[in-house]
Amino acid sequence: MFFWLSFFLLAACQQHDDDGGHDGHDHGAHQHANDHMHQTPFDSLVERFNNPERDAWQKPDWVIGLMGDLEGKTVVDIGAGSGYFSFPIAAKGARVLALDINQRFLDYIKQKRDAMSEKPAIETRLVPEDNPKLMPGEADDVIIVNTYHHIGNRPDYFHKVKTGLKPGGALLVIDYKKEELPHGPPLEMKLAPEAVVSELQQAGFTEISVDEESLEYQYVVMAR
Ligand SMILES: C[S@@+](CC[C@H](N)C(=O)[O-])C[C@H]1O[C@@H](n2cnc3c(N)ncnc32)[C@H](O)[C@@H]1O
């Protein structure tokens, strides 16, 4: 059974810093996350992201199902990487905007898309580190998987994400639990879900729920 802990974060006085210094400002840990990832060669990263064994713990169908019926919707995949989520989201009938700071990943997605007989509606977009470059209300939903901890000044960044979301649209943050795990970055680069909630609250999201039970290695934070 899923255990959902819901917060309705309405008062500014509820904002707190309970993650040992995660005050939402950029201390450079996100840069370490990118440096750490790029210690692995590009082809090995793609192999790791696309590893079919990942499906068992990543549960992509369950994750995508959290966004409901996607037919005709526009879903933004921030830090799309090899498109592990972009392709199955597009297969559900959504138009996907695959965002990344790394052109090599976007080229990989484009080549894979163009080699398919029925081309999925995936558009790639190269973005700077500090801005998802969304037009106001462009996205029905936004998903960011294993990438939240790569981003600097997250309250500012996710305020921009909020502007790019249609009213009522969902932001789905999936990232590694702050524990020693067989997957994910070193412990010091991981973020507790409480830090994510606090930062999203600072970004202006008011309805936030946390699920730490459904996925083995990751939590799910849904914000509207
Ligand atoms: C660990 S990978 C996750 C890829 C994919 N979401 C998945 O679950 O397989 C992180 C991705 O985020 C990208 N990235 C890092 N910082 C970013 C930023 N500030 N904005 C957008 N993408 C970023 C990296 O280039 C990389 O493709």
The ligand as an ORCA input file, in Angstrom:
! r2SCAN-3c Opt
* xyz 0 1
  C      21.053     11.514    -13.540
  S      20.582     12.106    -15.122
  C      18.848     11.688    -15.143
  C      18.319     11.425    -16.534
  C      16.850     11.008    -16.632
  N      15.963     11.944    -15.981
  C      16.632      9.623    -16.060
  O      15.898      9.480    -15.078
  O      17.189      8.665    -16.618
  C      20.598     13.858    -14.907
  C      20.354     14.635    -16.196
  O      20.092     16.008    -15.877
  C      20.832     16.843    -16.726
  N      21.000     18.113    -15.996
  C      21.887     18.418    -15.009
  N      21.693     19.669    -14.569
  C      20.641     20.171    -15.265
  C      19.944     21.425    -15.265
  N      20.309     22.431    -14.453
  N      18.903     21.589    -16.126
  C      18.532     20.581    -16.965
  N      19.146     19.381    -17.013
  C      20.185     19.177    -16.174
  C      22.096     16.073    -17.018
  O      22.740     16.512    -18.200
  C      21.535     14.649    -17.137
  O      21.089     14.380    -18.434
*
